[in-house]
C-alpha cells in the first residue's frame, strides 16, 4: 500500500485547462473521493494517476517516487470504469486472471486460487465460467472490481463505478466496496458526481470544481463547514443568504433587515459582507432565537420528514420539518447550526 | 345521409373500400409474392428443371457427367472415375512437392485444375488479396486522424453501387496493351507489359472491388473497441502491443472473417471481371455458363448453374449463420483517440505513405485511366467518343452494337426497374416489419435474390417466359425487354427493402397506435404516418435500384443475346478489346451514375451494409 501525492499538478488540452495547480495528499490505505459536477476535472485526475495521461505541470508521487513517464502497465494500479470494460471475448475467470498474466499472484498461490479467492470476495463464487454478457450490471461491476484487485495493486482507482446501476443496487454495492476496501486496506481513489455517495463512503472528500480543488476534508466537515460557496451549494441542500455583520457580542448578521445571531468564534468584524449557510434541517418550525416569518408554498413528503418549499422576502427557502405545514409559519434557527462563509473568501 | 336508390350501390362501394382498407396489407403482400414467383422463383425453378429433365424423362445424368468430368473437377473427377489413378497421382505429386516445392505447385488455370476448382481457388486468392489490401486501410481509418478521413471512410461503400463491368473496363484501360501503364512504360523506354489475361490481374481487380468491403467492416469493428478496454488491459500490466493482441484483435477477427466470407461468395460468383480480363484461358463457372448459353447448350449450362447456386446458397447460409453468431457490434461508449498523422512515428508514416501509394495504383489509377482514355484518342484530347454515343447510327456496326441504342435501353430499363422495384421493396419492408404470421418465411424468401446469380435468373427467364410458356392452353410469352426489367427489379428490390426496413422498425409503435385510436385504418396509418417517416429510406433505395439497373450485367447479357436489348454494360463488354474509346466513355458515364447514386444514398443516410 502506498500514499499518493499530487504537487501543483496542472493539465491542459490545447488551450483548455482541465486541472489547475492541484495539490493533494492521499494517505496510505485511505478511501479518498473526488466529487464534483461533470467536466470538473475529477476524471482527468484519475487518468493522470493511472498513467493514461501525463500532467502538463507538477509532480505525482506514489510512495514518494515520481511516476512521471511510468506507463500504465508499470504503475501498479487497478482501475474500474463506469461501463465495466469487461473483455467481451473472455470468460469471467479469464477477465479476473488477466492481470496475473503479467504479475505473480500476491501471496504466492496459483492463478486459479487467486481468481476463486477474488470471486469469493465479490460474492461471485462459481461464476468463473460465465460469459460477461450473461451477467447483470451489478455482477459485471463486481467482476471488474475483482479483476482490478487480482494482481494486488497498491492503488485502486474507481471511475464512477456505480453510475450505470439502479439506486437500490448502488447502495448495496457501495457497502460491499467499502467493506472490501477496509479489509484490503488499499489506497483507493473514487470519482463520483454524486455528493451523497461521496459523503457516505469516504474517509476524506475533495470537492472539485472547474479544474480546482475547493475543499479537502472528512465528510462531516465538508457537510457542516463547507469552505466555499460552491461546496455549500453542491453538497446537500442549503439556504445561502448574503448579509452584513451589524453587531458584536453576540455577533449578529443582518440579511435584508432580518437579524441572525451567529455562533461564537466566527472571525468577522462589523461591516463585513458574509454569506450565511442554513441547512434546511437547521431551521425548525417555532424554535431558535432568530426567527423568520415564512410563507409555505409547497410541501414534499420524503418518508422520514417533510421538505417545505417556502418564500421569505422574495427568496426561496428550504425547511426540513417533522410535520407538514401550510400558510405563514415562523421558523427559527440556533446560532450553533449556522455556518458563515466569508463573502470575499470564495 | 344515405340517399335512396343510389344508396345500395354506395353501400356496396363503401363496403368494398372498407374491405380493401382492412386487407390492403394482405393484398399488397399477395401482389408482391406473385411478382416474385413469376420473375424469380419460377425462372430459377425452370433452370433446375432443365438440369434434371430431358425429353426422355427425369435424370441426374447431367450432374453425374459434371462430377466425372476432368474439365470441371480436374483431379477430383479422377477420384470418382479412377480412384486408383487419382491416389497414385496425389502420391506422385506429394513426392514432387517434397523434392521441389516451388516447381510442384500447379499453375492456377482451369486447364490444370478443372473449371470448378479453379473458380474456388481464384476466389480464395482474391479473398486473401482483398484482406491484405483491406485490413491496413481499416487500421489507418480507425486509428489515425487526417484530412479526408471521413470521406475515404464513406467511399469504402462505393463498391456496393459500382458495376463490376466498370471495374473491368478500368483495368483494361490501365493494364491493357494500349493502356495507361504501357503508355508510361513506352514513354520511359521500357517494353510493354503483357499483364492482360493473367490471374494476377483478375485477383487485383477483385481486390479493387472487395478490399473496401473488408476495410469497411473491419474499420467499424476497430472503432467499436472502447478506450476503457485497452486502458484496463494496460493498467493490469499489458504493454501496448500485448493489449492489442489480447483485447483489440479478438474483436477484429470476426469482422475480418465476415468480410472475407462475403468476398469469397462474391468472387466465386464473379462474371464480368473474368469475362473481360480472363481471355480464353481463364474462365470461371459463371463465364462458362454464359459460354454454353451462347453455344445453345442449355442443359449443361443449367446443370452447371444449379451446382453453382447450391454452392453460393451454402456459402451465403454459412455467412448468415456466422454473422448471427457474432455479438452485435456496439458503439464504443468512449471511442479511443485517433492519433494525429503528423504525430505518428517516422516508421509508421513511411508505412502509411507506402500503403497510400499502393492504394492509389489499385483504386485511383483504373478509374483515372478509364476517364482519361474516354477523353483522348491518338491525336490528343477529344470528345469524339462521347459524341459517338449520342449519334443515331444509320448503318449497323460490324458487331451489331449501336451505342445510342445501348444508352437509351439502359435509361428505359432503369426507369422500368424503379417502377417495379420501389413498390416491391417497400411492400416487403412493410410486411416483414409489420406483418403477422409467416413474417420470417417471407423475409427469407424475399432476400433469396441476394444469393442467386443474375446469370441463373437471366437463364431461367430466357428459357421460360421469353421463349414462351403454355398456361392452360394459352401460349404466354414476354419480350426480352420486360424480362430484363424483371431481372433488374428482382436484383434491385432487396436494396430498397434493406433501406426501408430498419427505419420502419425504429418507428415507435405508439405513434401508429395513436393514429389507429384516432380512427385511421391500418393502411391509412401506414400511408399518413409511417411512410412519410421513411421517405429518406425510399429515396436511398430508389437510388440503389437505379444504379443497380444501370450496371446490371449478368442477367442482361444473357437476355440480350441475339436481341436488340443490349444496355451500356453489355455494350462495354462487346466494345472491349476492339474500341477502347466508346467502351471507356460508357464506363465513365456509368461511373458518373454510380457517383450520383452514391452521393444521394450517402446524403439521405442510406444503409450500404447488411442491416
Interface residues (C-beta under 8 A of the other chain):
Chain A: X50 X51 X52 X71 X72 X73 X74 X75 X77 X78 X79 X81 X83 X85 X87 X88 X89 X98 X99 X101 X102 X103 X133 X144 X147 X148 X151 X157
Chain B: X226 X228 X229 X231 X232 X233 X234 X235 X236 X237 X238 X239 X246 X247 X250 X251 X327 X333 X334
